[in-house]
Amino acid sequence: MKKIGFILGMLAIGSISCMAKHVKPVLIPVPGSENVNVDTRLTIRFGSEPTVCDKGMIRIFDASTDLVVDSLDMSIPAGPTEPTKLPKAPYTLKPYVYDQPWHTNATIKPGSPSGTAAPTSDKYQLNIIGGFTDAFHFYPVITSGNTAEIYPHNNMLEYGKTYYVTVDPDVFMFGGKKFKGVSKKDGWRFTVKSQAPSKDVHRIVVSADGTGDFNTVQGAMDFIPEFTKDSYTVFVKNGDYEELVYFRNKSNVTIEGESRDGVYIHYPNNEVFNPHPFDVSTNEWAGTFPSRRAPFMMDNCRDMVLRNFTVATTCKGQAEGLLIMGERNIVKDVTVIGDGDALQVNGSVYLENCRIDGGGDTVLGRGPAFFKNCTLLSRGPFAYIRNGSANHGNVFVDCTFIGKSPRAVFARTNGTYPHCEFVLIDCVLDNIPDEGWEGITRGPYEYVRFWEYNSRCPDGTPVDLSRRAEGSKVLTMETDGSIVRAYSNPEFVLGWTPGQVR
């Protein structure tokens, strides 16, 4: 009986497997959908795990004219897989190009509707994100399990219009066979909402399932005007947000997740896939920073609040999870995961109750940054601080440092930044080498501040500080009380009080 039951069970499993291979793929947005968000992704759920091929086209057509408004050429590689140097920025001089022969003017304004991205001299997929015409490499399709997520170029769709999608048979394989594709007669049609949220709406909801104002964080941030003095809240519902987020010139915006672990913003990005331009001193916009390797980049922004979500890079290679450029910004209850670097701060930032997990030089940037009650994890040095004499560096109060290897010293320096500052006050140290710091043995280091006060073990006992590296300093209340009190105050470090920002 057991043998018969086993055979019947295996036959049932085989039947289910066979059915799975031949089940009709599910298309999202569901054909015939209305009120679809303008930043929708295109999703195909197969009966088994699909394979993405390196040929074929995915196209979006305006249903009223049958004209292509966006296309993805799968023969174009997503981005570099080996280190490379890009031309002087901007390297996408004509990032969006029509592929219809009847157009006399082949170029349009980057990011405006009704265009088709085409490769430039670097021969990789390109996408304009956040209005940054120094384009990003991106994956036109990302698979997870049985699902293929298709990423149209940003800002190609328009409110109030109906579109249909075609997918060439060459694009996917699944169940060991070539996908039959999606043609016009298959009717993958949908209609975008009639209009954008009212300009009077200052609370915007993002939901990955399409039930909010936008499907993506990027869509919401694109909606908010640059340099506006109005305040906005972007509320992000629990969900998986696999997207490259880049925005600039924003102020007075709170981006708040529904829950810290439930909102997961991530992308397989790094310095190889989206490297710095060859000339990093050439910025497209004054005050911006031409790095594009993090999954979440906040550039030339001020008076912003990031709260209650997780952001991560999901591939190996040097990449922060979060890059911040600007002034008077706050990060609270956020988990940041990077590979190599995890957090880069250029400009004043207050961080509270955050978890920052990286592989070495975990905290990078020019500061100043004040960390309160944060947990940091690192395999190599926790920081490579680059502040100059005009501002403070990184200060940690009531924080926990967890070393993930014997190389996890607090900070390193190489003489290029003689005013670098890394100060610990009342911190818990777990698996930190006895020397604590990379020794300061060469260069003009008289202004370096590698300081700590009242460092404790996880069990609450004092850390043995007798073997700290040359050039570092152990503060005591008897001789350095005024310094300890000053550095415990975020206003002293940042030049403003975090309570002044929402």
N, C-alpha and C positions, 0 to 999 in steps of 0.2 A: 504493500500500500504506500509506503514511504517513497519507493522508487517511482510508482505511478504518479504520486503527487508531485514529485520533483520534476518529472518529465512534463506534466501538465503545466506546472509553474513556469518551466523554461519556455514552453511553447507560448504561454501567455506573455511572457516578457519579450520573446521574439516578435510576437504579433504587435505588441505595443511599440517596440522599437521600429518595426516596419511601418506601422501607422505614423509614427513620429516623423519618419523620413519623408512621408508623402503628404503629411498634413498641409493644408493650404496656408501659406504665410499670412500673418496678421499685419495689416498696414495701419500705422498711426501717424497723423490724424486718420481716424476711420473715414473711409470714402464717403463723401457727402456731408462731412462735418461743417458746421457753421460756427461763427464766433471763435475762430482759432486765433491764438496770439500771434502777433507779427514776428516774434522771434522763435517760432516753433522749430523743433527738430523734426526730422523725418525718421520714423522707426519701423523696422521690419522684424517681426518675431517669427523665426523659422521653427520647424519641427525638430531640428537638431542643430548642432553648432555649425555656423556658417564659416566659410573661408572667403576672405576678401582677395580678389584677384587684381592684377596690375594692368587691367585693360578694361575698356568699356566706359560708358558715360552715364551719369545721372543728371537729368535735366528737370528744371521747373519751368512751366509754360504759363503765360497769361492766358486764361481760358477764353477771354473775349477776343483775343487777337491771334492766338496760336504762336506768339513770338516767345522765344526763350528769354527768360529774365535772369536765370542763373544756371550754371552747369558745373559739374565736377568731373574732370578728366582723370580717370583712375590710373592712367599710364604715367602721370606725373608723380614722382616721389614726394612724400609728405614733407621731408626735410632732411638735413644732413644727419648721417650716422657716425661720421668721423669729424674731429675738430677741423674747423675751417675759419678763414677770415673773410668777412663780407666786405664789399666795396664801401667807400665813404658814404655815410648816411646823407640823405635818404637813398636807399638802394632800390626802391620801387617807384620810379619816376612816373610810370603809367600803370598803376596797379590794377585798374579795372578797364577792360577792353571789350567792346561788343564783338560777338562772333557772327553777326549777321552782315552779309555783304552790302545790304542796301543802306548802311549807315555811312554817311560821308565824313562824320567826325568820329574817329575811332575811340576817343577817350572821353570819360566823364569824370565828374567830381568824385574823388574817393569816398566810398561809403554811401553814396546816394543810390536810390533805387534803379532798377532796370539796367543792370550791367552784368558782365561776366568776367570773373577774375581769370587772368591768364598769366602764365609764368613769365618772369623777366629773365635777365641774364643769369640768375642763380639757379634756374631750372627746377625750382621746388614749388609746392603748393603755397599760395600766399593769401592772406586774409587781412583786411583792414579792421582793427579792433579798437574801439574807443576813439575813433577819429585819428589814430596815429598812423600817418601814411607811410611811415617806416614799417612795412608790413610784417606780420608774424607768419612763420610756417605753422601749418596745422594739419591734423589728420582729417581727411574728408569723411572717413568712416571709421568708427571704433566699435569693436564687437565685445560683448560680454555674455558668456554662456550662449544661449540660442538667439540673442538679440543683436541686431546691427543698428547702430545709431548713426544716421547720416547728418552731417553738419553743413547746411548751406552757408554760403558766404554771408557775413553779417550785413544786415540792413538792405537786403535785396527785395524783400516783400513789402507791400504797401497795404495800408488799411482800406477795407471795403472792396478788395479785389478777390476774384476767384482764380485758383491755380490748379493745374494738374501736373502730376509727376510721372516721368518715365525712367525706367532703369533697364539698361541693356542687359541681355542674358550673360554677357561676359563678366559682369561685375562680381557675382557671387557663385560659390559652389556650396552645396549642402546635401547631406545624405549621400555623399559620393557621386553626386550628379551636378551638372550645370543648372543653375537657377534659370527658369524659363523667362525671367525678366518681368517688367511691368510696362505695358504699352498704354497708349491713350484709351483704347477700348476697354481696358481693365478698370478705368474710372477712378484712379486715385486722385480725386478732386476734393478740394476743401476751400472754404471761404474765410478770409481773415476778418476779424472784428471790423465793424463799420468805422470806428474811430478810436484814436488813442485816449488814454485817461485824460480827463479834464485838467487843464493847467491849474485849476483851483485845488486839485487833489494833491495832498502832500504826504499821504501815507500810501505807499505802493506795496502790493503783495506779489511776491514771487512764489510760484509753485511749479515744481517739475512736471506735474501731471496736467498742467494747462488750465487749472481752475482759478489761478490768480490773474493779476494784470499782465504778468509776463511769465514765460517759462524759465528764463535765465536771469542770473544776477546781472550779467552784462546788458541784457535788454533793459532792465530797470535803470541802470546807471546811464545808459545812453539817453534815456528819456529825460533825465534831470539836466537842466541847462548848465553849461559851464559858467563860472564866475557869478552865479546867482547868490543873492543875499538871503533868499528865502530858506527856511529849514524844511528838510524832508526826512521821512523815515522809510527805509526799505525793509519790510518784514519778510523773511525768507522761511517758508514752511519746511518742515522736515522732508528730506529727500536727497537723492544723489545728483549732484550737479557737476558733471564732468565737462568742464569748460575752461577756456582761457579767459581770465578776467583782467582787463586793463582799462582804467579810467584816469582822467587827468582834469586839473583845473576845477575840482569840485570843492564845495565847502558846506558846512552845517548839515551834513548828511549822517544819519545813524543807520548802519546796516546791522540788523539784529536777527539772529536765527531763532527759530522756535525752540530748539534745544541744542546744546553744545555737541552732543554725539549724534543727534539726528540730522543735522545739516552738514553735509559732507561736500565741500567744494574742492575739486582736485583736477589734475591734468598731468599727463606724462610729458612734462616740459623740463628742459635743462639747457646748460650753456652750449652744448653741441647742437641741439635741435634748433634753438633760437639764440645764436651767439650775438655778442656785442658787435656793432659795426666796427670796421677797422679804425675809424677815427671817432673814439667815444667822446671827444670834446665837441663834436658837431651835433648839436641838439636841434631837432625840428622846431621846438617851442622853448622859449626862454624859461628856465627854471625846471625843465623836465630832465629825466635821467634815462639815457638810451639803453637800459637793460630790459631784456624781454624774456628772461629765462625762468621766471617764477610763474606759478599758476594763478597767483593773485597779486596784481600790481596796482598800487595807489600812488599816483604821480602828481607832484605839484598841487597837493590838496592840503586844506587846513580846516581845523575845527571839526574834524570827522570823529565818529565813534564806530568802532567795530566791536560787536558783542555777541557772544553765545553761539559760536559755530566752530567747525574744524576746517582747516585748509591744509592741503598737502600736495607735494609733487609725488608722482607715483612711478617714477623711473629712476634708474641709477644715473649718476652724473651730477656735476656741480649745479645745484639749483636751490634757491630759497623756496620755502613754502609761501612766504609773505615778504613783499618788498614795499617799503613806505618811503615816499619822498614828500616832504612838506613840513608844516609847522602846526603845533598845538593839536596834535591828534591823540586819541585815546583808544587803547585796545584792552578789553576786559573779557574774562571768561572765554578765551579763545585758545584752541589747540593749534599749534603750527608745527608741521612736519616737513623737513627738508632732507635733501641728500647732500652731504657736505654741509654747506651753509643751510641755515633754516630761516633766519630772520635777518633782513637788512634794513637798517634805520638810517636815513639821511634826513635830518631835521628832528625837531623836538617831539618826543612821544612818551606818553605815560602808559605803562602796562601793568595790569593788576590781575592776579589769579589766572595767569596764563600758563600753558604747558608748551615748552619749546624744545623740540627733539631734532637733533642734527648729528652729522657725522664728524664735525671738526670745523673750526671757525664758525661755530653754530650761530653766534651773533656777530654780525658784520655791520660796518657802516661808520658814519661820521658823527652820529649822535646829535644832541644829547638824548639819552633814554633813561628813564627811571622805572625800575622794576620793583613791584610790591607784591609779596606773597606769590611769587611765580616759581614754577619747577622747571629746571633746565636739565637736559640730558645730552651727553656728547661722547663720541668715541675719541676725538682728538681735542685740541685746545678749544675751550668754550668760546673764545672770542679772538678776533683780530681787530682791535680797535683802531680807528683811523681819524679820531677827532684832532683838530688843530688847537691852537691856543685861544681861539675866539669863543669856544663853548666847552662845556663838560662832555665827558664820554658816557660810559655806562655805569650806573649805580644800582646796586641790588640791596634791598632791605627786606628782611624776613623771607628770604628765598631759600630754595633747596637746590643743590647741585648734585647730580648723580653722574658719576663717571662710568662709562661703559667699556673702558679699556685703560691700561696703565698710562696711556698718553694724554689722558683727559686733565691737563692742567687748566688753570683758569684762563690765562691769556698769553698771547705771544706778541712780540714786536720785533722789527728788523732794522730800526734806525730811521726809517722813512717818516715815521710819525712820532717825533720826540716828545709830544705833549699828550700822548695817549693816556686814558684814564679808565681804570676798572676798579671799583670800590665795592667791598662787601661789608654789610653791617647786619649783625644778628642773623647770620645764615647757617643753614644745616648742610654739612658736607658728607657725602656718601661715596666712598671709593675714589677719593681724590688723592693723587700722589703726594708724598710728604713735602716735596719741594713747592707744591702749590702753583707755581708760576714758571714760565720759561724764563731762565735767568737773564738779567739785563747786564750784559757783559761788553757790548760794543756800541759805538755811536754816541751822540750827545743826548744822554738819557737823564739829565738832571731834573727835567720837568715831568718825567713819567710818574704816574701815580698808580702803582699796584698796591693797594691798601686793603686791609681787612680788620674788622673788629668783632670780637666775641663770636668766633666761629665755633660751631658745636657739632658733635657727632649725632647720628640719628637717635641715639639713646639719651641725648641731652648733656652728655659729658663734654668738657672742653676738648677741642682738637689740639693735638701736640703740634705746636707751631715752631718748634726749635730748629727745624731743618728747612725752613722756607728759603726760596731761591734768592740769590744776590740781587739787590736792587728793589726788592719788595719790602713792605713795611707793615708791621703789626701795630695797630693803634690801641692805645689804652685810654680809659676814661680819665686817669690821673693826669696824663700829659697831653692828651688830644681830645678832651671832652668837647671843646667848641667845634672841632672838625666833625666829630661824630654827630653832634646835634644838627649841624648845618647840612651834612649829607643825608640825614634822615628826613629832610624836608624837601619834597618834590619841587616846591617853588624855587628853592635855592639852586637846584640842579637844572631845572627847565626854564626858569624865568617867568613862569606863570603857574597858576593854581589849577589842578585838574578839575576842580569843581566849577570852574568858569565855563567849561564846555559841557553840553548836555550829556 
